Amino acid sequence: IPFDTEDEAVAIANCTGFGLVASVWTENGARQMRMAKRMRAGQVFINNYGAGGGVELPFGGVGLSGHGREKGFEALYGFSSLKTVAAKHD
């Protein structure tokens, strides 16, 4: 899909209800990070696709691609629940 500006490229990439994986292809280091931050996806690959990662790298999507994370410390949140207990002591 052709585009003229970074803004247009990001708008095209984010124009979906899904957001599992995105990729940015550019040799410009500043552009890589700038565009990756703007991508609405659970993972963003730069100049590659499907590099994956070990168990220490959280994995998951956004939007219709799912909620929560697998792998890594972030995955533990799916198996725990937060509880607040407030007690008055006399």
N, CA, C and O atoms as a Tinker XYZ file with bonds, in Angstrom:
   360  protein
     1  N      0.856000   -1.171000    0.000000    73     2
     2  CA     0.000000    0.000000    0.000000    64     1     3
     3  C      0.901000    1.232000    0.000000    63     2     4     5
     4  O      1.682000    1.416000    0.934000    81     3
     5  N      0.815000    2.052000   -0.990000    73     3     6
     6  CA     1.663000    3.242000   -1.043000    64     5     7
     7  C      1.227000    4.311000   -0.035000    63     6     8     9
     8  O      0.048000    4.434000    0.299000    81     7
     9  N      2.208000    5.073000    0.435000    73     7    10
    10  CA     1.937000    6.183000    1.353000    64     9    11
    11  C      2.989000    7.260000    1.120000    63    10    12    13
    12  O      4.048000    6.995000    0.549000    81    11
    13  N      2.687000    8.480000    1.569000    73    11    14
    14  CA     3.598000    9.598000    1.352000    64    13    15
    15  C      4.291000   10.073000    2.625000    63    14    16    17
    16  O      5.401000   10.601000    2.556000    81    15
    17  N      3.663000    9.898000    3.777000    73    15    18
    18  CA     4.224000   10.413000    5.025000    64    17    19
    19  C      4.173000    9.341000    6.111000    63    18    20    21
    20  O      3.463000    8.343000    5.984000    81    19
    21  N      4.937000    9.564000    7.177000    73    19    22
    22  CA     4.883000    8.659000    8.331000    64    21    23
    23  C      3.476000    8.617000    8.910000    63    22    24    25
    24  O      2.965000    7.547000    9.242000    81    23
    25  N      2.858000    9.775000    9.030000    73    23    26
    26  CA     1.503000    9.827000    9.586000    64    25    27
    27  C      0.544000    8.961000    8.782000    63    26    28    29
    28  O     -0.281000    8.246000    9.350000    81    27
    29  N      0.656000    9.028000    7.467000    73    27    30
    30  CA    -0.217000    8.234000    6.610000    64    29    31
    31  C      0.084000    6.740000    6.766000    63    30    32    33
    32  O     -0.835000    5.921000    6.804000    81    31
    33  N      1.361000    6.389000    6.855000    73    31    34
    34  CA     1.741000    4.979000    7.021000    64    33    35
    35  C      1.193000    4.415000    8.327000    63    34    36    37
    36  O      0.668000    3.302000    8.352000    81    35
    37  N      1.312000    5.173000    9.403000    73    35    38
    38  CA     0.805000    4.719000   10.703000    64    37    39
    39  C     -0.715000    4.615000   10.675000    63    38    40    41
    40  O     -1.282000    3.670000   11.225000    81    39
    41  N     -1.373000    5.573000   10.042000    73    39    42
    42  CA    -2.839000    5.530000    9.947000    64    41    43
    43  C     -3.292000    4.283000    9.194000    63    42    44    45
    44  O     -4.264000    3.639000    9.592000    81    43
    45  N     -2.602000    3.940000    8.119000    73    43    46
    46  CA    -2.944000    2.739000    7.353000    64    45    47
    47  C     -2.715000    1.493000    8.208000    63    46    48    49
    48  O     -3.560000    0.598000    8.249000    81    47
    49  N     -1.577000    1.441000    8.884000    73    47    50
    50  CA    -1.247000    0.270000    9.706000    64    49    51
    51  C     -2.226000    0.090000   10.858000    63    50    52    53
    52  O     -2.564000   -1.038000   11.217000    81    51
    53  N     -2.678000    1.186000   11.434000    73    51    54
    54  CA    -3.565000    1.114000   12.597000    64    53    55
    55  C     -5.043000    1.059000   12.224000    63    54    56    57
    56  O     -5.898000    1.026000   13.109000    81    55
    57  N     -5.355000    1.048000   10.944000    73    55    58
    58  CA    -6.741000    1.074000   10.481000    64    57    59
    59  C     -7.325000   -0.338000   10.456000    63    58    60    61
    60  O     -7.783000   -0.808000    9.414000    81    59
    61  N     -7.307000   -0.997000   11.584000    73    59    62
    62  CA    -7.843000   -2.346000   11.721000    64    61    63
    63  C     -8.222000   -2.565000   13.175000    63    62    64    65
    64  O     -7.679000   -1.917000   14.070000    81    63
    65  N     -9.132000   -3.458000   13.404000    73    63    66
    66  CA    -9.492000   -3.791000   14.772000    64    65    67
    67  C     -8.502000   -4.739000   15.416000    63    66    68    69
    68  O     -8.546000   -4.971000   16.624000    81    67
    69  N     -7.599000   -5.293000   14.597000    73    67    70
    70  CA    -6.632000   -6.258000   15.107000    64    69    71
    71  C     -5.320000   -5.569000   15.453000    63    70    72    73
    72  O     -5.070000   -4.448000   15.012000    81    71
    73  N     -4.490000   -6.227000   16.232000    73    71    74
    74  CA    -3.226000   -5.607000   16.610000    64    73    75
    75  C     -2.264000   -6.578000   17.256000    63    74    76    77
    76  O     -1.707000   -6.291000   18.316000    81    75
    77  N     -2.062000   -7.729000   16.626000    73    75    78
    78  CA    -1.155000   -8.712000   17.205000    64    77    79
    79  C      0.298000   -8.341000   16.933000    63    78    80    81
    80  O      1.104000   -8.262000   17.860000    81    79
    81  N      0.635000   -8.114000   15.666000    73    79    82
    82  CA     2.021000   -7.851000   15.280000    64    81    83
    83  C      2.053000   -6.789000   14.182000    63    82    84    85
    84  O      1.189000   -6.760000   13.306000    81    83
    85  N      3.059000   -5.919000   14.240000    73    83    86
    86  CA     3.307000   -4.935000   13.187000    64    85    87
    87  C      4.794000   -4.962000   12.863000    63    86    88    89
    88  O      5.589000   -5.529000   13.612000    81    87
    89  N      5.163000   -4.354000   11.756000    73    87    90
    90  CA     6.584000   -4.243000   11.435000    64    89    91
    91  C      6.865000   -2.879000   10.820000    63    90    92    93
    92  O      6.023000   -2.299000   10.135000    81    91
    93  N      8.061000   -2.389000   11.081000    73    91    94
    94  CA     8.536000   -1.111000   10.550000    64    93    95
    95  C      9.801000   -1.412000    9.758000    63    94    96    97
    96  O     10.715000   -2.068000   10.258000    81    95
    97  N      9.846000   -0.935000    8.534000    73    95    98
    98  CA    10.996000   -1.186000    7.670000    64    97    99
    99  C     11.637000    0.139000    7.282000    63    98   100   101
   100  O     11.128000    0.844000    6.410000    81    99
   101  N     12.742000    0.479000    7.919000    73    99   102
   102  CA    13.496000    1.684000    7.603000    64   101   103
   103  C     14.883000    1.565000    8.216000    63   102   104   105
   104  O     15.060000    0.908000    9.242000    81   103
   105  N     15.859000    2.197000    7.589000    73   103   106
   106  CA    17.218000    2.197000    8.131000    64   105   107
   107  C     17.436000    3.349000    9.099000    63   106   108   109
   108  O     18.455000    3.390000    9.789000    81   107
   109  N     16.501000    4.282000    9.161000    73   107   110
   110  CA    16.612000    5.455000   10.016000    64   109   111
   111  C     16.242000    5.077000   11.451000    63   110   112   113
   112  O     15.077000    4.800000   11.739000    81   111
   113  N     17.230000    5.065000   12.352000    73   111   114
   114  CA    17.011000    4.644000   13.735000    64   113   115
   115  C     15.966000    5.463000   14.472000    63   114   116   117
   116  O     15.143000    4.902000   15.196000    81   115
   117  N     15.982000    6.768000   14.302000    73   115   118
   118  CA    14.992000    7.610000   14.976000    64   117   119
   119  C     13.587000    7.303000   14.462000    63   118   120   121
   120  O     12.635000    7.257000   15.241000    81   119
   121  N     13.460000    7.094000   13.164000    73   119   122
   122  CA    12.159000    6.767000   12.575000    64   121   123
   123  C     11.675000    5.399000   13.066000    63   122   124   125
   124  O     10.482000    5.216000   13.304000    81   123
   125  N     12.584000    4.450000   13.218000    73   123   126
   126  CA    12.207000    3.121000   13.709000    64   125   127
   127  C     11.465000    3.227000   15.039000    63   126   128   129
   128  O     10.363000    2.701000   15.192000    81   127
   129  N     12.079000    3.908000   15.988000    73   127   130
   130  CA    11.483000    4.023000   17.322000    64   129   131
   131  C     10.223000    4.883000   17.312000    63   130   132   133
   132  O      9.235000    4.558000   17.970000    81   131
   133  N     10.267000    5.971000   16.569000    73   131   134
   134  CA     9.121000    6.878000   16.501000    64   133   135
   135  C      7.890000    6.148000   15.964000    63   134   136   137
   136  O      6.798000    6.275000   16.516000    81   135
   137  N      8.069000    5.394000   14.900000    73   135   138
   138  CA     6.929000    4.698000   14.300000    64   137   139
   139  C      6.498000    3.501000   15.144000    63   138   140   141
   140  O      5.303000    3.234000   15.268000    81   139
   141  N      7.449000    2.783000   15.722000    73   139   142
   142  CA     7.102000    1.629000   16.556000    64   141   143
   143  C      6.238000    2.052000   17.739000    63   142   144   145
   144  O      5.307000    1.337000   18.112000    81   143
   145  N      6.534000    3.199000   18.329000    73   143   146
   146  CA     5.736000    3.696000   19.456000    64   145   147
   147  C      4.301000    3.989000   19.046000    63   146   148   149
   148  O      3.386000    3.887000   19.863000    81   147
   149  N      4.102000    4.348000   17.797000    73   147   150
   150  CA     2.769000    4.738000   17.328000    64   149   151
   151  C      1.942000    3.562000   16.808000    63   150   152   153
   152  O      0.733000    3.696000   16.624000    81   151
   153  N      2.568000    2.429000   16.574000    73   151   154
   154  CA     1.850000    1.261000   16.066000    64   153   155
   155  C      0.975000    0.667000   17.166000    63   154   156   157
   156  O      1.429000    0.474000   18.293000    81   155
   157  N     -0.264000    0.384000   16.836000    73   155   158
   158  CA    -1.198000   -0.208000   17.792000    64   157   159
   159  C     -1.122000   -1.723000   17.625000    63   158   160   161
   160  O     -1.939000   -2.338000   16.940000    81   159
   161  N     -0.114000   -2.301000   18.273000    73   159   162
   162  CA     0.110000   -3.745000   18.157000    64   161   163
   163  C      0.807000   -4.250000   19.414000    63   162   164   165
   164  O      1.499000   -3.502000   20.104000    81   163
   165  N      0.613000   -5.516000   19.691000    73   163   166
   166  CA     1.247000   -6.120000   20.857000    64   165   167
   167  C      2.745000   -6.289000   20.693000    63   166   168   169
   168  O      3.486000   -6.214000   21.673000    81   167
   169  N      3.201000   -6.514000   19.474000    73   167   170
   170  CA     4.623000   -6.620000   19.164000    64   169   171
   171  C      4.902000   -5.826000   17.901000    63   170   172   173
   172  O      4.091000   -5.812000   16.976000    81   171
   173  N      6.055000   -5.164000   17.864000    73   171   174
   174  CA     6.481000   -4.460000   16.658000    64   173   175
   175  C      7.888000   -4.932000   16.318000    63   174   176   177
   176  O      8.809000   -4.794000   17.123000    81   175
   177  N      8.048000   -5.482000   15.136000    73   175   178
   178  CA     9.351000   -5.906000   14.647000    64   177   179
   179  C      9.932000   -4.790000   13.792000    63   178   180   181
   180  O      9.206000   -4.117000   13.060000    81   179
   181  N     11.245000   -4.597000   13.887000    73   179   182
   182  CA    11.919000   -3.579000   13.091000    64   181   183
   183  C     12.875000   -4.270000   12.126000    63   182   184   185
   184  O     13.790000   -4.985000   12.535000    81   183
   185  N     12.642000   -4.041000   10.841000    73   183   186
   186  CA    13.449000   -4.596000    9.753000    64   185   187
   187  C     13.528000   -6.119000    9.775000    63   186   188   189
   188  O     14.492000   -6.700000    9.275000    81   187
   189  N     12.535000   -6.756000   10.345000    73   187   190
   190  CA    12.420000   -8.211000   10.287000    64   189   191
   191  C     10.983000   -8.553000   10.621000    63   190   192   193
   192  O     10.187000   -7.681000   10.970000    81   191
   193  N     10.669000   -9.803000   10.512000    73   191   194
   194  CA     9.318000  -10.219000   10.840000    64   193   195
   195  C      9.373000  -11.616000   11.432000    63   194   196   197
   196  O      9.940000  -12.532000   10.836000    81   195
   197  N      8.792000  -11.772000   12.590000    73   195   198
   198  CA     8.725000  -13.081000   13.218000    64   197   199
   199  C      9.981000  -13.475000   13.961000    63   198   200   201
   200  O     10.279000  -14.662000   14.084000    81   199
   201  N     10.726000  -12.496000   14.461000    73   199   202
   202  CA    11.947000  -12.816000   15.197000    64   201   203
   203  C     11.635000  -13.554000   16.489000    63   202   204   205
   204  O     12.495000  -14.238000   17.044000    81   203
   205  N     10.403000  -13.417000   16.967000    73   203   206
   206  CA     9.983000  -14.133000   18.168000    64   205   207
   207  C     10.699000  -13.643000   19.407000    63   206   208   209
   208  O     11.029000  -12.463000   19.526000    81   207
   209  N     10.929000  -14.537000   20.301000    73   207   210
   210  CA    11.610000  -14.187000   21.527000    64   209   211
   211  C     11.485000  -15.316000   22.522000    63   210   212   213
   212  O     10.676000  -16.228000   22.352000    81   211
   213  N     12.267000  -15.247000   23.527000    73   211   214
   214  CA    12.254000  -16.268000   24.563000    64   213   215
   215  C     11.112000  -16.068000   25.536000    63   214   216   217
   216  O     10.281000  -15.173000   25.377000    81   215
   217  N     11.089000  -16.910000   26.533000    73   215   218
   218  CA    10.021000  -16.862000   27.522000    64   217   219
   219  C     10.017000  -15.543000   28.288000    63   218   220   221
   220  O      9.003000  -15.166000   28.876000    81   219
   221  N     11.137000  -14.849000   28.282000    73   219   222
   222  CA    11.223000  -13.591000   29.022000    64   221   223
   223  C     10.564000  -12.426000   28.297000    63   222   224   225
   224  O     10.411000  -11.358000   28.891000    81   223
   225  N     10.165000  -12.589000   27.033000    73   223   226
   226  CA     9.545000  -11.504000   26.282000    64   225   227
   227  C      8.033000  -11.674000   26.242000    63   226   228   229
   228  O      7.539000  -12.642000   25.664000    81   227
   229  N      7.287000  -10.749000   26.847000    73   227   230
   230  CA     5.825000  -10.848000   26.829000    64   229   231
   231  C      5.286000  -10.812000   25.405000    63   230   232   233
   232  O      5.827000  -10.119000   24.543000    81   231
   233  N      4.221000  -11.560000   25.167000    73   231   234
   234  CA     3.623000  -11.645000   23.846000    64   233   235
   235  C      2.117000  -11.544000   23.976000    63   234   236   237
   236  O      1.527000  -12.186000   24.845000    81   235
   237  N      1.487000  -10.749000   23.125000    73   235   238
   238  CA     0.036000  -10.634000   23.111000    64   237   239
   239  C     -0.393000   -9.515000   22.189000    63   238   240   241
   240  O      0.432000   -8.726000   21.730000    81   239
   241  N     -1.677000   -9.446000   21.920000    73   239   242
   242  CA    -2.195000   -8.466000   20.984000    64   241   243
   243  C     -3.008000   -7.381000   21.657000    63   242   244   245
   244  O     -3.102000   -7.314000   22.883000    81   243
   245  N     -3.589000   -6.538000   20.829000    73   243   246
   246  CA    -4.497000   -5.490000   21.287000    64   245   247
   247  C     -5.748000   -5.560000   20.426000    63   246   248   249
   248  O     -5.745000   -6.209000   19.380000    81   247
   249  N     -6.793000   -4.913000   20.847000    73   247   250
   250  CA    -8.035000   -4.890000   20.075000    64   249   251
   251  C     -8.611000   -6.280000   19.907000    63   250   252   253
   252  O     -8.681000   -7.043000   20.871000    81   251
   253  N     -9.025000   -6.623000   18.693000    73   251   254
   254  CA    -9.631000   -7.917000   18.414000    64   253   255
   255  C     -8.613000   -9.050000   18.394000    63   254   256   257
   256  O     -8.984000  -10.210000   18.217000    81   255
   257  N     -7.344000   -8.731000   18.573000    73   255   258
   258  CA    -6.312000   -9.768000   18.593000    64   257   259
   259  C     -6.093000  -10.339000   19.984000    63   258   260   261
   260  O     -5.201000  -11.165000   20.178000    81   259
   261  N     -6.879000   -9.922000   20.939000    73   259   262
   262  CA    -6.773000  -10.525000   22.264000    64   261   263
   263  C     -6.414000   -9.534000   23.340000    63   262   264   265
   264  O     -6.069000   -8.380000   23.085000    81   263
   265  N     -6.511000  -10.028000   24.541000    73   263   266
   266  CA    -6.220000   -9.210000   25.717000    64   265   267
   267  C     -5.214000   -9.944000   26.582000    63   266   268   269
   268  O     -5.158000  -11.174000   26.571000    81   267
   269  N     -4.430000   -9.204000   27.322000    73   267   270
   270  CA    -3.464000   -9.823000   28.213000    64   269   271
   271  C     -2.192000  -10.219000   27.490000    63   270   272   273
   272  O     -2.024000   -9.971000   26.296000    81   271
   273  N     -1.309000  -10.837000   28.243000    73   271   274
   274  CA    -0.009000  -11.225000   27.712000    64   273   275
   275  C      0.304000  -12.662000   28.097000    63   274   276   277
   276  O     -0.089000  -13.149000   29.157000    81   275
   277  N      1.019000  -13.317000   27.208000    73   275   278
   278  CA     1.606000  -14.610000   27.497000    64   277   279
   279  C      3.093000  -14.379000   27.684000    63   278   280   281
   280  O      3.647000  -13.426000   27.136000    81   279
   281  N      3.725000  -15.211000   28.429000    73   279   282
   282  CA     5.162000  -15.154000   28.711000    64   281   283
   283  C      5.497000  -13.964000   29.602000    63   282   284   285
   284  O      4.714000  -13.020000   29.717000    81   283
   285  N      6.635000  -14.018000   30.213000    73   283   286
   286  CA     7.151000  -12.922000   31.004000    64   285   287
   287  C      6.345000  -12.642000   32.265000    63   286   288   289
   288  O      5.326000  -13.279000   32.530000    81   287
   289  N      6.824000  -11.682000   33.027000    73   287   290
   290  CA     6.189000  -11.302000   34.287000    64   289   291
   291  C      4.761000  -10.815000   34.072000    63   290   292   293
   292  O      3.890000  -11.050000   34.910000    81   291
   293  N      4.515000  -10.130000   32.941000    73   291   294
   294  CA     3.190000   -9.586000   32.670000    64   293   295
   295  C      2.127000  -10.675000   32.598000    63   294   296   297
   296  O      0.962000  -10.419000   32.902000    81   295
   297  N      2.509000  -11.888000   32.200000    73   295   298
   298  CA     1.548000  -12.992000   32.098000    64   297   299
   299  C      1.002000  -13.395000   33.462000    63   298   300   301
   300  O     -0.106000  -13.924000   33.551000    81   299
   301  N      1.752000  -13.156000   34.505000    73   299   302
   302  CA     1.301000  -13.523000   35.852000    64   301   303
   303  C      0.045000  -12.767000   36.259000    63   302   304   305
   304  O     -0.745000  -13.268000   37.059000    81   303
   305  N     -0.147000  -11.570000   35.722000    73   303   306
   306  CA    -1.329000  -10.786000   36.073000    64   305   307
   307  C     -2.619000  -11.494000   35.683000    63   306   308   309
   308  O     -3.646000  -11.306000   36.336000    81   307
   309  N     -2.584000  -12.297000   34.636000    73   307   310
   310  CA    -3.766000  -13.038000   34.216000    64   309   311
   311  C     -4.150000  -14.149000   35.174000    63   310   312   313
   312  O     -5.274000  -14.649000   35.129000    81   311
   313  N     -3.236000  -14.537000   36.033000    73   311   314
   314  CA    -3.483000  -15.617000   36.977000    64   313   315
   315  C     -3.585000  -15.111000   38.408000    63   314   316   317
   316  O     -3.583000  -15.908000   39.346000    81   315
   317  N     -3.674000  -13.815000   38.585000    73   315   318
   318  CA    -3.788000  -13.249000   39.920000    64   317   319
   319  C     -4.906000  -12.226000   39.959000    63   318   320   321
   320  O     -5.366000  -11.738000   38.927000    81   319
   321  N     -5.322000  -11.920000   41.146000    73   319   322
   322  CA    -6.356000  -10.897000   41.299000    64   321   323
   323  C     -5.934000   -9.938000   42.395000    63   322   324   325
   324  O     -5.299000  -10.319000   43.378000    81   323
   325  N     -6.299000   -8.711000   42.201000    73   323   326
   326  CA    -5.955000   -7.661000   43.143000    64   325   327
   327  C     -7.019000   -7.572000   44.213000    63   326   328   329
   328  O     -8.213000   -7.638000   43.922000    81   327
   329  N     -6.592000   -7.424000   45.431000    73   327   330
   330  CA    -7.544000   -7.266000   46.526000    64   329   331
   331  C     -7.026000   -6.179000   47.450000    63   330   332   333
   332  O     -5.852000   -6.172000   47.820000    81   331
   333  N     -7.904000   -5.267000   47.819000    73   331   334
   334  CA    -7.584000   -4.239000   48.795000    64   333   335
   335  C     -8.313000   -4.567000   50.079000    63   334   336   337
   336  O     -9.518000   -4.820000   50.072000    81   335
   337  N     -7.586000   -4.562000   51.175000    73   335   338
   338  CA    -8.186000   -4.806000   52.486000    64   337   339
   339  C     -7.894000   -3.592000   53.345000    63   338   340   341
   340  O     -6.736000   -3.222000   53.538000    81   339
   341  N     -8.948000   -2.971000   53.861000    73   339   342
   342  CA    -8.793000   -1.805000   54.731000    64   341   343
   343  C     -9.375000   -2.146000   56.093000    63   342   344   345
   344  O    -10.529000   -2.563000   56.194000    81   343
   345  N     -8.591000   -1.973000   57.122000    73   343   346
   346  CA    -9.047000   -2.311000   58.471000    64   345   347
   347  C     -8.813000   -1.128000   59.390000    63   346   348   349
   348  O     -7.810000   -0.422000   59.283000    81   347
   349  N     -9.755000   -0.926000   60.291000    73   347   350
   350  CA    -9.614000    0.125000   61.294000    64   349   351
   351  C     -9.093000   -0.525000   62.567000    63   350   352   353
   352  O     -9.659000   -1.499000   63.063000    81   351
   353  N     -8.025000    0.021000   63.076000    73   351   354
   354  CA    -7.447000   -0.497000   64.316000    64   353   355
   355  C     -7.706000    0.502000   65.429000    63   354   356   357
   356  O     -7.467000    1.700000   65.275000    81   355
   357  N     -8.197000   -0.004000   66.550000    73   355   358
   358  CA    -8.460000    0.874000   67.705000    64   357   359
   359  C     -7.270000    0.951000   68.614000    63   358   360
   360  O     -7.314000    1.642000   69.632000    81   359
